[in-house]
Amino acid sequence: MSGAPRTLVVRLDSAGDVLLAGPAIRAVAAGSSRTTLLCGPGGEAAGRLLPGVDDVVVFDAPWVSLAPGPLERERVDALVDRLAAGRFDRALVLASHHQSPLPAALLLKLAGVPWIGADSEHYPGALLQLRHRRAPYRHEAAAALELAEAAGFVLPPEDDGALRVTAPPDTAWLTGREPYVVVHPGAAVPARAWSPARAERAVAALAAAGHRVVVTGSRGEEALTRRVAGRAGQDLGGRTSLPELAGVLAGARVVVAGNTGPAHLAAAVRTPVVSLFSPVVSADRWLPYRVPHLLLGRQDSPCANTRARVCPVAGHPCLDSVSDEEVIGAVAALTVSGPRPEGAAGKAAA
């Protein structure tokens, strides 16, 4: 694209946050000659699934990472040199509403990026050339796209603005071809997931209601998924790369998951989601985006808006009080019976 800028998009946190940046990144890519994503280690695999991304640079940012290592000047210098070599004309720093874009903007300025845009509540001085203000309680995906639009990047007319990833692989060799429901019991933030015992009972209840249940989990969650699957479900914990997990979710009729990356990955492959949403953060900003979904969880629980990482309330009532009947009813409501439409896996209409 002659004359179009070389653009850097920054989204430094988890896979789910990177997936939510997808529509904004596609808008940037439509108006750029090359689009590079700067992300954290937890977002790298998701970033490589996003249409429009030409290159991925990884940096474990200590102001974003859940468990940052020691801050070493050599690593920071190496990042600045890498970004300088990219000769970027523009950059957008995407951050959640509670995060500051200014530490990233400072590094980009040191790398010589002349124009940077971001949502910022704080005075940016010379660090930002576009200081944008997001609308209150805006969904993270919509807020990122609105920032891109304010920077002059718009989606092509044929792009519906939903989450999207590159076509996932056929994973029937993992799941079998019979219809199934996915339960993903884990989360990087423990407060956002069922307790293992509660998830185990839910899988058993879904199986007793006639559903074939596939239990998914990342590497390191094998003990959790083995317990949750028990004899009622099929355990795929630790057996899928992120593209393969996308394939498993794409083949499911419904996904049952907390507010975590796989819920947003399910949205990106257009699979309905039963969202087990702990109110430690606002549902307005992080619900599954533009895909059929139903929210379960007591939003008036004492943990609401605490941003707690570990549940501060005995018994984890916001999620563990969700009944089997509510889960089975939500799965039924999101499942369309009858022949499986091509590419839709018998799902409810969007």
C-alpha positions as CSV (number, residue, x, y, z in Angstrom):
1,M,0.0,0.0,0.0
2,S,2.0,2.9,-1.3
3,G,2.2,5.9,1.1
4,A,0.4,4.1,3.9
5,P,2.1,4.1,7.3
6,R,4.0,1.3,9.0
7,T,2.0,0.9,12.2
8,L,2.7,-0.6,15.6
9,V,-0.2,-1.8,17.8
10,V,0.6,-2.4,21.4
11,R,-1.5,-4.7,23.6
12,L,0.7,-6.1,26.4
13,D,-1.5,-8.3,28.5
14,S,-3.2,-11.7,28.1
15,A,-4.6,-13.7,25.2
16,G,-8.1,-12.6,25.8
17,D,-7.2,-8.9,25.8
18,V,-5.3,-9.5,22.5
19,L,-8.3,-11.2,20.9
20,L,-10.5,-8.3,22.0
21,A,-8.1,-6.0,20.1
22,G,-8.7,-7.9,16.9
23,P,-11.3,-5.5,15.2
24,A,-9.1,-2.5,16.0
25,I,-6.0,-4.3,14.5
26,R,-8.0,-5.2,11.3
27,A,-8.9,-1.5,11.0
28,V,-5.3,-0.5,11.4
29,A,-4.2,-3.1,8.9
30,A,-6.7,-1.9,6.3
31,G,-4.9,1.5,6.4
32,S,-1.3,0.5,6.9
33,S,1.4,-0.9,4.7
34,R,2.6,-3.2,7.5
35,T,1.1,-3.9,10.9
36,T,3.2,-5.2,13.8
37,L,1.8,-6.2,17.2
38,L,3.8,-5.7,20.4
39,C,2.4,-8.0,23.1
40,G,3.3,-9.8,26.2
41,P,4.2,-13.5,26.4
42,G,0.7,-14.4,27.4
43,G,-0.7,-12.8,24.3
44,E,1.7,-14.0,21.7
45,A,-0.1,-17.1,20.5
46,A,-3.4,-15.1,20.2
47,G,-1.7,-12.3,18.3
48,R,-0.4,-14.8,15.7
49,L,-4.0,-15.9,15.1
50,L,-5.3,-12.4,14.3
51,P,-6.0,-11.4,10.7
52,G,-4.0,-8.3,9.7
53,V,-1.0,-8.9,11.9
54,D,2.2,-9.1,9.8
55,D,4.7,-9.5,12.7
56,V,4.7,-10.0,16.4
57,V,7.2,-8.6,18.9
58,V,7.1,-9.9,22.5
59,F,8.0,-8.0,25.7
60,D,7.1,-8.9,29.3
61,A,6.1,-5.5,30.5
62,P,6.4,-5.1,34.3
63,W,3.6,-2.6,34.6
64,V,1.1,-5.2,33.0
65,S,2.5,-8.7,33.6
66,L,0.8,-10.9,36.3
67,A,4.2,-12.2,37.4
68,P,6.9,-10.0,36.0
69,G,10.6,-10.9,36.3
70,P,13.2,-8.4,37.3
71,L,13.3,-5.3,35.2
72,E,16.6,-5.4,33.3
73,R,18.0,-2.5,31.4
74,E,19.4,-4.8,28.7
75,R,15.9,-6.1,27.9
76,V,14.5,-2.6,27.6
77,D,17.4,-1.5,25.4
78,A,16.9,-4.5,23.2
79,L,13.2,-3.7,22.8
80,V,13.8,-0.1,22.0
81,D,16.4,-1.1,19.4
82,R,14.0,-3.7,17.8
83,L,11.2,-1.1,17.6
84,A,13.6,1.5,16.2
85,A,14.6,-0.9,13.5
86,G,10.9,-1.2,12.6
87,R,10.8,2.4,11.5
88,F,7.2,2.8,12.5
89,D,5.3,5.9,11.4
90,R,2.5,5.5,13.9
91,A,1.6,3.5,17.0
92,L,-1.6,2.9,18.9
93,V,-1.3,1.8,22.6
94,L,-4.3,-0.3,23.5
95,A,-4.8,-0.7,27.3
96,S,-7.7,-1.7,29.6
97,H,-9.6,1.2,31.2
98,H,-7.6,0.9,34.4
99,Q,-4.2,0.8,32.8
100,S,-1.9,3.7,31.8
101,P,-0.6,3.7,28.2
102,L,2.2,6.1,29.2
103,P,5.0,3.6,30.1
104,A,4.7,2.0,26.7
105,A,4.5,5.4,25.0
106,L,7.7,6.4,26.7
107,L,9.5,3.4,25.2
108,L,8.1,4.0,21.8
109,K,9.3,7.6,21.9
110,L,12.8,6.4,22.8
111,A,12.5,4.1,19.7
112,G,11.7,7.2,17.6
113,V,8.0,6.6,16.8
114,P,6.8,10.1,15.9
115,W,3.1,9.7,16.4
116,I,1.3,7.7,19.1
117,G,-2.3,7.5,20.0
118,A,-3.9,6.1,23.2
119,D,-6.8,6.4,25.6
120,S,-5.3,8.2,28.6
121,E,-6.9,9.7,31.7
122,H,-3.5,11.2,32.7
123,Y,-1.8,14.2,31.1
124,P,0.7,12.7,28.6
125,G,2.9,15.7,27.8
126,A,4.7,15.0,24.5
127,L,4.2,11.3,24.7
128,L,0.9,11.2,22.9
129,Q,-0.1,13.0,19.7
130,L,-3.7,11.6,20.1
131,R,-5.0,11.6,23.6
132,H,-8.4,9.9,23.3
133,R,-11.1,9.5,25.9
134,R,-13.1,6.3,25.9
135,A,-16.8,6.3,26.7
136,P,-17.7,5.1,30.2
137,Y,-18.2,1.3,30.6
138,R,-17.4,0.8,26.9
139,H,-16.6,-2.8,26.0
140,E,-12.9,-3.4,25.6
141,A,-13.3,-4.4,21.9
142,A,-15.5,-1.4,21.1
143,A,-13.2,1.0,22.9
144,A,-10.1,-0.2,21.0
145,L,-11.9,0.1,17.7
146,E,-13.1,3.6,18.6
147,L,-9.5,4.6,19.3
148,A,-8.4,3.2,16.0
149,E,-11.1,5.2,14.3
150,A,-10.1,8.4,16.1
151,A,-6.6,7.8,14.7
152,G,-8.0,7.6,11.1
153,F,-8.2,3.8,10.8
154,V,-11.6,2.3,9.8
155,L,-12.8,-1.2,9.0
156,P,-13.5,-2.1,5.4
157,P,-17.2,-2.0,4.6
158,E,-17.4,-5.8,4.4
159,D,-15.9,-6.2,7.9
160,D,-18.7,-6.7,10.5
161,G,-16.4,-5.7,13.4
162,A,-16.8,-9.0,15.3
163,L,-13.9,-10.9,16.9
164,R,-12.1,-13.1,14.4
165,V,-9.1,-15.4,14.1
166,T,-7.6,-17.2,11.1
167,A,-9.4,-20.4,10.2
168,P,-8.8,-23.0,12.9
169,P,-7.7,-26.5,12.1
170,D,-10.1,-29.5,12.0
171,T,-9.8,-31.0,15.4
172,A,-12.2,-33.9,15.1
173,W,-9.3,-36.3,15.7
174,L,-9.3,-34.9,19.2
175,T,-13.0,-34.5,19.9
176,G,-14.7,-37.0,17.6
177,R,-17.5,-35.8,15.3
178,E,-20.5,-36.2,17.6
179,P,-22.0,-32.9,18.9
180,Y,-20.5,-31.7,22.2
181,V,-20.4,-28.9,24.7
182,V,-17.1,-27.5,26.0
183,V,-16.5,-26.8,29.6
184,H,-13.3,-24.8,30.3
185,P,-12.9,-24.7,34.1
186,G,-9.6,-22.8,34.4
187,A,-8.7,-19.1,34.4
188,A,-5.5,-17.2,34.9
189,V,-7.3,-15.2,37.6
190,P,-8.7,-17.8,40.1
191,A,-11.5,-15.5,41.2
192,R,-13.0,-15.7,37.7
193,A,-13.4,-19.5,37.7
194,W,-15.6,-22.1,39.4
195,S,-14.1,-24.0,42.2
196,P,-12.9,-27.4,40.9
197,A,-15.6,-29.2,42.8
198,R,-18.3,-27.0,41.4
199,A,-17.0,-27.5,37.8
200,E,-16.9,-31.2,38.3
201,R,-20.5,-31.3,39.4
202,A,-21.5,-29.2,36.4
203,V,-19.8,-31.6,33.9
204,A,-21.6,-34.5,35.6
205,A,-24.9,-32.7,35.4
206,L,-24.5,-31.8,31.7
207,A,-23.6,-35.4,30.9
208,A,-26.7,-36.6,32.8
209,A,-28.8,-34.2,30.8
210,G,-27.6,-35.9,27.6
211,H,-24.7,-33.7,26.5
212,R,-21.4,-35.0,25.4
213,V,-18.9,-32.8,27.4
214,V,-15.4,-32.0,26.4
215,V,-13.2,-30.4,29.1
216,T,-10.4,-28.1,27.9
217,G,-7.5,-26.5,29.7
218,S,-4.0,-25.2,29.0
219,R,-0.8,-26.9,29.8
220,G,-0.3,-26.9,33.5
221,E,-4.0,-27.4,34.1
222,E,-4.0,-31.2,33.5
223,A,-4.8,-32.1,37.1
224,L,-7.7,-29.7,37.1
225,T,-9.3,-30.9,33.9
226,R,-8.7,-34.6,34.8
227,R,-10.7,-34.0,38.0
228,V,-13.4,-31.9,36.4
229,A,-13.9,-34.3,33.5
230,G,-14.0,-37.4,35.8
231,R,-15.9,-40.2,34.1
232,A,-18.5,-37.9,32.7
233,G,-16.5,-35.8,30.3
234,Q,-13.6,-36.1,27.8
235,D,-10.4,-34.6,29.1
236,L,-8.4,-32.5,26.6
237,G,-6.5,-30.6,29.3
238,G,-2.9,-29.7,28.1
239,R,-3.5,-31.4,24.7
240,T,-4.2,-28.4,22.5
241,S,-2.2,-25.5,21.2
242,L,-4.1,-22.3,20.9
243,P,-5.0,-22.9,17.2
244,E,-6.2,-26.4,18.1
245,L,-8.2,-25.0,21.0
246,A,-9.8,-22.6,18.6
247,G,-10.7,-25.7,16.4
248,V,-12.2,-27.5,19.4
249,L,-14.2,-24.5,20.4
250,A,-15.4,-23.9,16.8
251,G,-16.8,-27.4,16.7
252,A,-18.7,-27.1,20.0
253,R,-22.4,-26.3,20.2
254,V,-21.8,-24.1,23.3
255,V,-18.8,-23.2,25.5
256,V,-19.2,-22.8,29.2
257,A,-16.3,-20.7,30.5
258,G,-15.4,-17.9,32.9
259,N,-14.2,-14.4,32.0
260,T,-11.0,-15.7,30.4
261,G,-9.3,-16.1,27.1
262,P,-11.1,-19.2,25.8
263,A,-14.4,-17.3,26.2
264,H,-13.2,-14.6,23.8
265,L,-11.6,-17.3,21.6
266,A,-15.1,-19.0,21.4
267,A,-16.6,-15.6,20.4
268,A,-13.9,-15.3,17.7
269,V,-15.0,-18.6,16.1
270,R,-18.7,-17.7,16.6
271,T,-19.6,-20.3,19.2
272,P,-22.2,-19.2,21.8
273,V,-20.9,-18.9,25.3
274,V,-22.4,-19.5,28.7
275,S,-20.4,-16.9,30.6
276,L,-19.6,-17.7,34.2
277,F,-19.0,-14.0,35.1
278,S,-17.5,-13.2,38.4
279,P,-18.3,-9.5,39.2
280,V,-14.8,-8.7,40.4
281,V,-14.7,-6.7,37.1
282,S,-17.4,-5.1,35.1
283,A,-19.4,-7.4,32.8
284,D,-20.0,-4.4,30.5
285,R,-16.4,-4.4,29.4
286,W,-15.5,-8.1,29.2
287,L,-18.5,-10.1,28.2
288,P,-18.2,-12.3,25.1
289,Y,-18.3,-9.8,22.2
290,R,-20.9,-9.9,19.5
291,V,-21.7,-13.6,19.8
292,P,-24.8,-15.2,21.4
293,H,-24.2,-15.6,25.2
294,L,-25.9,-15.8,28.5
295,L,-24.4,-14.5,31.7
296,L,-24.5,-16.6,34.9
297,G,-23.2,-15.5,38.3
298,R,-24.4,-13.3,41.1
299,Q,-23.5,-9.8,40.0
300,D,-24.5,-8.4,43.4
301,S,-22.0,-10.5,45.3
302,P,-19.8,-8.7,47.9
303,C,-16.8,-9.2,45.6
304,A,-18.3,-6.9,43.0
305,N,-15.8,-4.4,41.5
306,T,-13.0,-5.4,43.9
307,R,-10.7,-6.5,41.1
308,A,-9.7,-9.3,43.4
309,R,-7.6,-12.0,41.8
310,V,-8.4,-14.5,44.5
311,C,-12.0,-14.7,45.7
312,P,-12.3,-12.6,48.9
313,V,-15.6,-14.2,50.0
314,A,-15.9,-17.5,51.7
315,G,-17.6,-20.1,49.5
316,H,-17.0,-18.2,46.2
317,P,-20.8,-17.5,46.1
318,C,-20.8,-15.4,42.9
319,L,-20.0,-18.4,40.8
320,D,-20.3,-21.5,42.9
321,S,-24.0,-20.7,43.8
322,V,-24.9,-21.1,40.1
323,S,-27.1,-24.1,40.0
324,D,-27.0,-27.1,37.7
325,E,-30.4,-26.2,36.4
326,E,-29.2,-22.7,35.4
327,V,-26.2,-24.2,33.5
328,I,-28.3,-26.8,31.7
329,G,-31.0,-24.3,30.9
330,A,-28.4,-21.8,29.5
331,V,-26.8,-24.5,27.3
332,A,-30.2,-25.5,26.0
333,A,-31.2,-21.9,25.3
334,L,-28.0,-21.3,23.2
335,T,-28.2,-24.6,21.3
336,V,-30.2,-24.9,18.1
337,S,-31.4,-28.5,17.5
338,G,-31.5,-30.1,14.1
339,P,-28.9,-30.5,11.3
340,R,-25.6,-28.9,11.8
341,P,-25.3,-25.9,9.4
342,E,-21.9,-25.6,7.7
343,G,-19.5,-23.5,9.7
344,A,-22.1,-22.9,12.4
345,A,-22.0,-26.2,14.3
346,G,-25.7,-26.1,15.1
347,K,-25.4,-22.9,17.0
348,A,-27.9,-20.3,17.9
349,A,-28.2,-17.5,15.3
350,A,-26.0,-14.4,16.0
